Amino acid sequence: MIFDKNNFSSEVLNYPGLAVVDFFATWCGPCQALAPVIEDLAKKYEGKAKIGKLNIEESMELAQQYGVMSIPALIFFKNGKEVKRLTPGFHNKEELIKETETLLK
């Protein structure tokens, strides 16, 4: 899923459960390496959690609002509130599965 300034409130802040947002940019190497991992997780947790990406260049105000200073930055929201943040750099699939499973409990 692609999050942006138009759907962030409805898809993340008003989502009744776990939402994971990958703040990224197209020019960021580690972001590109993380992209297939995020896609796999979105499929794995479909129906259990909402997982997607937010391009900081297209939604700069959201990146600023959440204090994203380096990317990739993964912010986990539960019931619309930030509960975990992983920054910066690449995080492997196993680490992200562990974090997601913990937060789904």
N, CA, C and O of each residue as an XYZ file, in Angstrom:
420
protein
N       0.841     -1.177      0.000
C       0.000      0.000      0.000
C       0.885      1.239      0.000
O       1.947      1.265      0.623
N       0.440      2.235     -0.690
C       1.134      3.516     -0.708
C       0.348      4.489      0.169
O      -0.830      4.753     -0.072
N       1.016      5.009      1.178
C       0.419      6.033      2.024
C       0.863      7.397      1.517
O       1.972      7.545      1.004
N      -0.008      8.396      1.662
C       0.351      9.766      1.301
C      -0.461     10.720      2.167
O      -1.226     10.295      3.032
N      -0.285     12.009      1.924
C      -0.970     13.005      2.745
C      -2.488     12.919      2.619
O      -3.207     13.359      3.516
N      -2.978     12.361      1.525
C      -4.422     12.262      1.312
C      -5.067     11.099      2.052
O      -6.235     11.183      2.433
N      -4.321     10.006      2.263
C      -4.936      8.838      2.896
C      -4.318      8.465      4.241
O      -4.768      7.511      4.876
N      -3.296      9.198      4.688
C      -2.585      8.830      5.920
C      -3.528      8.777      7.120
O      -3.473      7.843      7.920
N      -4.374      9.762      7.238
C      -5.292      9.808      8.375
C      -6.248      8.616      8.367
O      -6.417      7.949      9.388
N      -6.863      8.351      7.237
C      -7.834      7.253      7.175
C      -7.174      5.877      7.219
O      -7.709      4.956      7.836
N      -6.028      5.729      6.578
C      -5.392      4.410      6.469
C      -4.474      4.054      7.644
O      -4.255      2.876      7.924
N      -3.941      5.064      8.327
C      -2.994      4.805      9.423
C      -3.558      5.280     10.760
O      -3.712      4.484     11.686
N      -3.860      6.549     10.863
C      -4.272      7.113     12.149
C      -5.635      6.618     12.617
O      -5.875      6.523     13.821
N      -6.520      6.305     11.695
C      -7.846      5.810     12.060
C      -7.978      4.302     11.888
O      -9.078      3.759     11.991
N      -6.865      3.623     11.626
C      -6.900      2.167     11.445
C      -6.986      1.496     12.813
O      -6.164      1.781     13.684
N      -7.954      0.617     13.021
C      -8.122     -0.031     14.325
C      -7.227     -1.260     14.478
O      -7.706     -2.393     14.466
N      -5.958     -1.028     14.616
C      -5.006     -2.121     14.730
C      -3.615     -1.619     14.417
O      -3.303     -0.443     14.602
N      -2.774     -2.539     13.934
C      -1.376     -2.224     13.660
C      -1.188     -1.752     12.220
O      -1.621     -2.404     11.270
N      -0.530     -0.601     12.088
C      -0.146     -0.085     10.775
C       1.350      0.192     10.812
O       1.855      0.775     11.771
N       2.054     -0.223      9.771
C       3.492     -0.020      9.673
C       3.760      0.846      8.452
O       3.345      0.522      7.340
N       4.468      1.963      8.680
C       4.746      2.908      7.605
C       6.246      2.974      7.367
O       7.020      3.274      8.276
N       6.645      2.690      6.133
C       8.036      2.801      5.706
C       8.210      4.162      5.040
O       7.758      4.370      3.914
N       8.867      5.092      5.741
C       9.170      6.406      5.178
C      10.409      6.230      4.300
O      11.462      5.821      4.791
N      10.290      6.536      3.004
C      11.368      6.255      2.055
C      11.498      7.370      1.026
O      10.671      8.280      0.962
N      12.562      7.279      0.217
C      12.738      8.141     -0.955
C      13.270      7.264     -2.087
O      13.957      6.271     -1.847
N      12.946      7.639     -3.312
C      13.338      6.824     -4.467
C      14.846      6.788     -4.672
O      15.361      5.824     -5.237
N      15.570      7.822     -4.225
C      17.023      7.900     -4.421
C      17.816      7.186     -3.323
O      19.044      7.126     -3.393
N      17.147      6.656     -2.332
C      17.797      6.042     -1.160
C      18.075      4.560     -1.407
O      17.144      3.772     -1.571
N      19.350      4.182     -1.434
C      19.745      2.794     -1.664
C      19.174      1.816     -0.647
O      18.553      0.828     -1.040
N      19.365      2.062      0.668
C      18.789      1.149      1.656
C      17.257      1.060      1.557
O      16.672      0.014      1.838
N      16.620      2.156      1.157
C      15.156      2.143      0.966
C      14.782      1.174     -0.148
O      13.820      0.417     -0.025
N      15.548      1.203     -1.234
C      15.281      0.307     -2.360
C      15.496     -1.151     -1.958
O      14.758     -2.035     -2.392
N      16.510     -1.396     -1.129
C      16.764     -2.760     -0.656
C      15.640     -3.248      0.257
O      15.324     -4.437      0.281
N      15.042     -2.330      1.002
C      13.973     -2.678      1.938
C      12.624     -2.887      1.238
O      11.755     -3.578      1.770
N      12.444     -2.303      0.064
C      11.155     -2.342     -0.638
C      10.573     -3.749     -0.793
O       9.402     -3.942     -0.468
N      11.335     -4.745     -1.274
C      10.738     -6.081     -1.414
C      10.383     -6.716     -0.070
O       9.455     -7.521      0.010
N      11.107     -6.362      0.973
C      10.803     -6.874      2.313
C       9.450     -6.321      2.772
O       8.621     -7.054      3.311
N       9.240     -5.024      2.552
C       7.964     -4.396      2.924
C       6.816     -5.015      2.136
O       5.749     -5.274      2.693
N       7.030     -5.255      0.844
C       5.998     -5.893      0.017
C       5.654     -7.286      0.534
O       4.479     -7.645      0.611
N       6.671     -8.073      0.891
C       6.446     -9.420      1.439
C       5.665     -9.353      2.747
O       4.743    -10.138      2.964
N       6.033     -8.421      3.612
C       5.340     -8.296      4.893
C       3.891     -7.870      4.699
O       3.002     -8.348      5.402
N       3.652     -6.973      3.746
C       2.281     -6.530      3.472
C       1.412     -7.721      3.059
O       0.251     -7.810      3.459
N       1.964     -8.623      2.270
C       1.225     -9.820      1.855
C       1.045    -10.775      3.029
O      -0.045    -11.305      3.242
N       2.107    -10.992      3.783
C       2.084    -11.930      4.912
C       1.051    -11.513      5.958
O       0.364    -12.361      6.529
N       0.943    -10.227      6.206
C       0.055     -9.742      7.272
C      -1.245     -9.132      6.759
O      -1.945     -8.441      7.498
N      -1.563     -9.386      5.507
C      -2.813     -8.871      4.949
C      -3.987     -9.346      5.804
O      -4.115    -10.537      6.087
N      -4.833     -8.419      6.208
C      -5.967     -8.750      7.059
C      -5.652     -8.699      8.546
O      -6.564     -8.712      9.373
N      -4.358     -8.640      8.898
C      -3.944     -8.577     10.305
C      -3.310     -7.237     10.641
O      -3.444     -6.741     11.759
N      -2.619     -6.655      9.668
C      -1.941     -5.365      9.853
C      -1.897     -4.666      8.502
O      -1.932     -5.307      7.451
N      -1.820     -3.360      8.548
C      -1.719     -2.569      7.321
C      -0.261     -2.130      7.196
O       0.256     -1.435      8.070
N       0.395     -2.531      6.122
C       1.818     -2.248      5.939
C       2.015     -1.589      4.584
O       1.546     -2.086      3.560
N       2.722     -0.452      4.595
C       2.931      0.244      3.341
C       4.053      1.261      3.409
O       4.780      1.351      4.397
N       4.174      2.023      2.332
C       5.278      2.953      2.147
C       4.756      4.375      1.994
O       3.652      4.601      1.499
N       5.576      5.330      2.433
C       5.256      6.745      2.277
C       6.484      7.458      1.725
O       7.534      7.491      2.366
N       6.343      8.028      0.536
C       7.443      8.736     -0.116
C       7.603     10.109      0.547
O       6.704     10.947      0.478
N       8.748     10.327      1.186
C       8.933     11.579      1.939
C       9.012     12.797      1.025
O       8.734     13.914      1.462
N       9.383     12.599     -0.230
C       9.452     13.732     -1.148
C       8.067     14.191     -1.590
O       7.869     15.361     -1.917
N       7.119     13.272     -1.599
C       5.755     13.607     -1.998
C       4.888     14.000     -0.810
O       3.862     14.660     -0.976
N       5.299     13.598      0.385
C       4.542     13.907      1.607
C       5.489     14.452      2.667
O       5.550     13.951      3.790
N       6.223     15.486      2.283
C       7.251     16.063      3.150
C       6.697     16.520      4.499
O       7.365     16.390      5.525
N       5.475     17.056      4.496
C       4.906     17.548      5.741
C       4.683     16.423      6.748
O       4.815     16.647      7.952
N       4.346     15.215      6.282
C       4.188     14.078      7.192
C       5.537     13.632      7.749
O       5.651     13.307      8.930
N       6.556     13.619      6.894
C       7.902     13.275      7.365
C       8.343     14.257      8.435
O       8.920     13.854      9.445
N       8.082     15.526      8.229
C       8.443     16.546      9.216
C       7.619     16.391     10.482
O       8.151     16.490     11.588
N       6.341     16.153     10.329
C       5.450     15.992     11.482
C       5.923     14.863     12.393
O       5.839     14.973     13.616
N       6.419     13.780     11.801
C       6.873     12.628     12.578
C       8.371     12.644     12.847
O       8.925     11.660     13.336
N       9.020     13.741     12.534
C      10.435     13.898     12.853
C      11.341     12.916     12.155
O      12.356     12.499     12.714
N      10.991     12.541     10.943
C      11.822     11.603     10.187
C      13.013     12.379      9.633
O      12.874     13.206      8.732
N      14.192     12.091     10.195
C      15.411     12.796      9.816
C      16.326     11.944      8.947
O      17.175     12.476      8.232
N      16.161     10.636      9.002
C      16.968      9.739      8.175
C      16.063      8.597      7.715
O      15.097      8.226      8.382
N      16.411      8.061      6.560
C      15.584      7.019      5.961
C      16.443      5.824      5.562
O      17.655      5.964      5.402
N      15.837      4.665      5.400
C      14.445      4.383      5.669
C      14.129      4.453      7.166
O      14.958      4.120      8.011
N      12.933      4.886      7.458
C      12.439      4.935      8.831
C      11.126      4.173      8.867
O      10.207      4.461      8.101
N      11.047      3.214      9.750
C       9.821      2.438      9.906
C       9.147      2.871     11.195
O       9.739      2.808     12.273
N       7.907      3.311     11.072
C       7.155      3.703     12.259
C       5.944      2.778     12.365
O       5.172      2.619     11.419
N       5.804      2.178     13.539
C       4.702      1.269     13.826
C       3.644      2.051     14.608
O       3.948      2.676     15.625
N       2.413      2.011     14.129
C       1.294      2.676     14.780
C       0.305      1.611     15.238
O       0.009      0.671     14.500
N      -0.194      1.759     16.434
C      -1.238      0.859     16.918
C      -2.421      1.714     17.337
O      -2.307      2.571     18.213
N      -3.557      1.469     16.700
C      -4.762      2.266     16.945
C      -4.478      3.761     16.785
O      -4.992      4.583     17.544
N      -3.653      4.104     15.787
C      -3.378      5.493     15.457
C      -2.276      6.165     16.245
O      -1.960      7.327     15.991
N      -1.682      5.460     17.200
C      -0.615      6.036     18.026
C       0.714      5.354     17.711
O       0.773      4.136     17.542
N       1.784      6.157     17.633
C       3.107      5.580     17.396
C       3.512      4.741     18.600
O       3.448      5.197     19.742
N       3.935      3.487     18.324
C       4.343      2.594     19.409
C       5.781      2.090     19.254
O       6.358      1.560     20.203
N       6.355      2.253     18.069
C       7.723      1.764     17.831
C       8.280      2.458     16.617
O       7.547      2.816     15.696
N       9.610      2.648     16.623
C      10.284      3.287     15.490
C      11.612      2.575     15.273
O      12.372      2.348     16.215
N      11.880      2.226     14.018
C      13.160      1.629     13.633
C      13.813      2.546     12.606
O      13.290      2.727     11.507
N      14.960      3.124     12.966
C      15.689      4.010     12.060
C      17.169      3.874     12.328
O      17.542      3.293     13.347
N      18.004      4.364     11.490
C      17.814      4.381     10.044
C      18.324      3.082      9.470
O      18.789      2.198     10.189
N      18.228      2.989      8.194
C      18.861      1.891      7.486
C      17.999      0.668      7.286
O      16.818      0.632      7.632
N      18.638     -0.330      6.715
C      17.973     -1.572      6.332
C      17.741     -2.444      7.564
O      18.615     -2.583      8.420
N      16.551     -3.022      7.632
C      16.210     -4.000      8.668
C      15.759     -5.257      7.943
O      14.944     -5.198      7.023
N      16.304     -6.412      8.372
C      15.982     -7.641      7.641
C      14.575     -8.140      7.953
O      13.941     -7.722      8.922
N      14.121     -9.030      7.116
C      12.751     -9.534      7.192
C      12.467    -10.194      8.537
O      11.398     -9.992      9.112
N      13.408    -10.977      9.039
C      13.209    -11.671     10.303
C      13.019    -10.682     11.451
O      12.172    -10.891     12.320
N      13.798     -9.616     11.456
C      13.669     -8.587     12.492
C      12.294     -7.917     12.410
O      11.657     -7.675     13.436
N      11.844     -7.623     11.206
C      10.558     -6.956     11.038
C       9.388     -7.875     11.379
O       8.377     -7.420     11.914
N       9.522     -9.152     11.076
C       8.488    -10.122     11.467
C       8.402    -10.188     12.988
O       7.306    -10.194     13.547
N       9.548    -10.236     13.658
C       9.582    -10.291     15.125
C       8.892     -9.063     15.722
O       8.074     -9.197     16.632
N       9.212     -7.888     15.227
C       8.607     -6.642     15.733
C       7.103     -6.641     15.485
O       6.323     -6.277     16.364
N       6.703     -7.049     14.286
C       5.285     -7.055     13.926
C       4.510     -8.042     14.798
O       3.440     -7.717     15.312
N       5.050     -9.234     14.960
C       4.387    -10.259     15.787
C       4.232     -9.763     17.229
O       3.177     -9.943     17.837
N       5.269     -9.148     17.766
C       5.225     -8.619     19.130
C       4.119     -7.574     19.269
O       3.370     -7.584     20.246
N       4.021     -6.687     18.303
C       3.050     -5.597     18.374
C       1.626     -6.041     18.050
O       0.672     -5.342     18.394
N       1.471     -7.167     17.408
C       0.132     -7.677     17.103
C      -0.530     -8.315     18.332
O      -1.744     -8.519     18.346
N       0.254     -8.625     19.346
C      -0.275     -9.287     20.550
C      -1.070     -8.334     21.408
O      -1.584     -8.727     22.455
